[in-house]
Amino acid sequence: MASLLQRRKGFLPYLLLAPGMLWLGAFFLVPLYYMARISLETGSVFNGYTFSWHFATYSDALTTYWPQLSRSLEYAAATTGLSLLIGYPLAYTIAMRGGRWRNALLLLVILPFFVTYLVRTLAWETILDDSSVVVDTLKAIHVIPSDGRVLATTGSVIAGLTYNFLPFMILPVYASIERIDKRMLEAGYDLYGSRRDVFLRVTLPLSMPGVVAGVLLTFIPAAGDFVNATLLGSPRQFMIGNVIQSRYLEITDYPTAAALSFVLMGVILVLVSVWAKIAGTESLMGAEAR
């Protein structure tokens, strides 16, 4: 009887994991398999496609669209850096100084998610339009030339990406800072004295798991985005997501689009692995757990 109960307890975790694993298998692994198969096919949408192990599609796609891929990584890196510079002080202020307003401030952070992603980006297109009040003000104070513009520039695309993905940076950082034991800060003041030293030696190291998570959550979706470049940029700012979207839906070059998707996933996977090794994600998470 006891052994039967132990077996049931042993199967319980697998039963709880089963729905999630089935969902991932049906809606992630199966489509991934078909996309990998499509990337190795040759032909056209009119004449049909034939599976022929055509690996040259990958090299051709990477060679042809390397500028868009490198641009995507640059924009994603800039977005992540700006999100960290803006998001860390906000998260720190909410966690340490929010007081009874903490929940209200967190609500303001996630409030943009109550509106669809496309509408938020369209709002930025209106704000940065050549005839908007914002642009007129920037011209009046000579931030931009009288004949200059903000929309359809690299800055507008990065600004849109930063706005849309900023909560992905703020929330993990806030969670890490909020969990810091305040007694450690008090001990830090006793040992180090100044607020600056306590922040650099205690708060910042203990909040690094949130920074690591925030960087990943911001960089990965920003690298594959295409909406901001479409609405806030021009063809000169198009990212690899725009190429994939165009190849799938407009040109109907499915093998190239699928190959580019795998190339993007592979590049991001390598960068994430390097970042995890540099940042020491496992040791940071272990330190936070302790």
Sequence and secondary structure as in RCSB ss.txt:
>XXXX:A:sequence
MASLLQRRKGFLPYLLLAPGMLWLGAFFLVPLYYMARISLETGSVFNGYTFSWHFATYSDALTTYWPQLSRSLEY
AAATTGLSLLIGYPLAYTIAMRGGRWRNALLLLVILPFFVTYLVRTLAWETILDDSSVVVDTLKAIHVIPSDGRV
LATTGSVIAGLTYNFLPFMILPVYASIERIDKRMLEAGYDLYGSRRDVFLRVTLPLSMPGVVAGVLLTFIPAAGD
FVNATLLGSPRQFMIGNVIQSRYLEITDYPTAAALSFVLMGVILVLVSVWAKIAGTESLMGAEAR
>XXXX:A:secstr
 HHHHHHHHHHHHHHHHHHHHHHHIIIIIHHHHHHHHHHTEEEETTTEEEE   THHHHHHHHHTHHHHHHHHHH
HHHHHHHHHHHHHHHHHHHHHH GGGHHHHHHHHHGGGGS HHHHHHHHHHHTSTTSHHHHHHHHTTSS TT  S
TTSHHHHHHHHHHHHHHHHHHHHHHHHHTS HHHHHHHHHHH SHHHHIIIIIHHHHHHHHHHHHHHHHHHHHT 
 HHHHHHS GGG  HHHHHHHHHHTS  HHHHHHHHHHHHHHHHHHHHHHHHHHTHHHHHHHHH 
